[in-house]
Amino acid sequence: MSPVPPDVEQAEAAIVEHYPRLVRLAYLVLPPALGRNRRVLTAHSLVQRALPRGRRDSAAAAGALRGGGAGLSLINK
């Protein structure tokens, strides 16, 4: 496996750092007709798709640990 360029690592770090906010933004942009649960799942999926390939699982786990469940906080706000 080749080393990851620094700019990719910086981009990934920024996405992981702002993961809860990005999920909230994606949630708000999705159509309400999808329903709350589908919007939460789709919002998480969209943000995870923005991560570089092959590193989604570790970054998503880090975001979930930092954010303390971004999906649930969407519903409560």
C-alpha positions in Angstrom: 0.0 0.0 0.0 1.4 3.4 -1.0 1.8 6.2 1.6 -1.1 8.7 1.7 -0.2 12.2 0.5 -0.3 14.9 3.2 -3.1 16.8 1.4 -5.3 13.8 1.5 -4.6 13.3 5.2 -5.4 16.9 5.9 -8.7 16.7 3.9 -9.6 13.5 5.8 -8.8 15.1 9.1 -10.9 18.1 8.3 -13.9 15.9 7.4 -13.5 13.8 10.5 -13.2 16.9 12.7 -16.4 18.4 11.2 -18.2 15.1 10.8 -21.2 16.0 13.1 -21.7 19.4 11.4 -21.5 17.9 7.9 -24.0 15.3 8.8 -26.4 17.9 10.2 -26.0 20.0 7.0 -26.6 17.0 4.8 -29.7 16.1 6.9 -31.1 19.6 6.4 -30.6 19.5 2.6 -32.3 16.2 2.1 -36.0 16.2 1.3 -38.4 15.8 4.3 -40.4 13.3 2.3 -37.7 10.7 3.0 -38.6 10.6 6.7 -36.4 11.1 9.7 -34.6 7.8 9.8 -33.9 7.6 6.1 -32.6 11.2 6.2 -30.2 10.4 9.1 -28.8 7.3 7.4 -28.5 9.1 4.0 -26.8 12.1 5.6 -24.2 9.8 7.3 -23.7 8.0 4.0 -23.1 11.2 2.0 -20.5 12.5 4.5 -18.7 9.1 4.5 -18.7 9.1 0.7 -16.6 12.3 0.9 -13.8 10.5 2.7 -10.9 9.1 0.7 -11.4 5.5 -0.4 -10.2 2.7 1.8 -10.2 4.9 5.0 -14.0 5.4 5.5 -14.5 2.9 8.3 -11.8 4.2 10.6 -12.7 7.9 10.0 -16.4 7.2 10.5 -15.7 5.4 13.7 -13.5 8.3 14.9 -16.3 10.8 14.0 -18.9 8.8 15.9 -16.6 8.7 18.9 -15.9 12.4 18.8 -19.4 13.5 17.9 -21.2 11.2 20.4 -23.8 10.1 17.9 -24.3 12.9 15.4 -27.5 11.4 14.0 -29.3 11.5 17.4 -28.3 15.1 17.9 -29.9 16.0 14.6 -33.3 14.9 15.8 -33.0 16.7 19.1 -32.1 20.1 17.6 
